[in-house]
Amino acid sequence: MRASVGYTIVASTSASGELEGADFDKLVKLDNGMIFEFQTYNYFYVYHPDVIVFTKNITSPSGKSSTDYKLIIEDEDEVFDVIRIR
């Protein structure tokens, strides 16, 4: 499994407590203090899973830059689209 070409691993940590699926606008808090909001849906249940955080800096043709984030969660076969809250 891979996130996407051009993404860089910026953190390897764990989700705090239990994680009962991904749902639009649902928050996931990580042990390293990062907080993300899911932008996808997938039902699963894991307790204190390992999480890998990926980022990619994106620059639009107009010159505006932003950072895209993705998560890989232990035992899940999906790369999750997320927005970083903190």
C-alpha positions in Angstrom: 0.0 0.0 0.0 1.3 3.5 -0.8 -0.1 7.0 -0.3 0.8 8.6 -3.6 3.8 9.7 -5.6 5.3 12.8 -4.1 4.1 12.4 -0.5 6.5 12.4 2.4 6.2 10.7 5.8 6.1 13.4 8.5 5.0 11.3 11.5 4.7 7.8 12.7 2.5 7.7 15.9 -0.7 6.1 17.2 -4.3 7.2 17.4 -5.4 8.0 20.9 -7.7 5.3 22.3 -10.3 3.5 20.0 -11.0 4.5 16.5 -14.4 3.5 15.2 -14.2 4.2 11.5 -13.7 7.2 9.3 -16.6 9.5 8.6 -16.8 12.9 6.9 -15.9 15.6 9.5 -15.0 13.0 12.2 -11.9 13.9 14.1 -9.0 11.6 14.8 -6.6 12.6 17.6 -3.0 11.3 17.5 -0.7 10.6 20.4 1.8 13.2 19.1 -0.8 16.0 19.4 -1.8 16.2 15.8 -5.6 16.3 15.1 -7.1 15.5 11.7 -10.6 15.5 10.2 -11.6 12.7 7.9 -12.7 13.6 4.4 -13.7 10.0 3.5 -15.9 7.2 4.9 -14.9 3.7 5.9 -16.2 1.6 8.8 -13.7 -0.3 10.9 -12.8 -0.7 14.6 -9.3 -0.6 16.0 -7.9 0.2 19.4 -4.8 2.5 19.6 -3.7 1.8 16.1 -0.4 2.9 14.6 -0.8 5.7 12.1 1.5 7.1 9.4 1.0 10.7 8.4 1.9 11.8 4.8 2.1 15.3 3.4 2.6 16.9 0.0 3.0 20.6 -0.7 0.8 21.7 -3.6 1.1 24.9 -5.6 -1.7 26.0 -7.9 -1.0 27.7 -11.3 -1.9 31.0 -9.6 0.9 30.5 -7.1 -1.2 29.7 -4.1 0.3 26.9 -2.0 -1.3 24.4 0.4 -0.5 21.2 2.2 -2.3 18.0 1.5 -2.4 15.3 4.2 -3.2 11.5 4.1 -3.2 8.9 6.8 -2.5 5.2 6.8 -4.0 3.4 9.8 -2.8 0.0 11.0 -4.7 -3.0 9.5 -6.7 -0.8 7.1 -6.3 -1.2 3.3 -7.1 2.4 2.5 -5.3 5.7 2.4 -7.5 8.3 4.2 -7.9 11.8 3.0 -7.8 14.2 5.9 -7.6 17.9 6.8 -5.2 18.9 9.5 -6.9 20.7 12.4 -3.9 20.9 14.7 
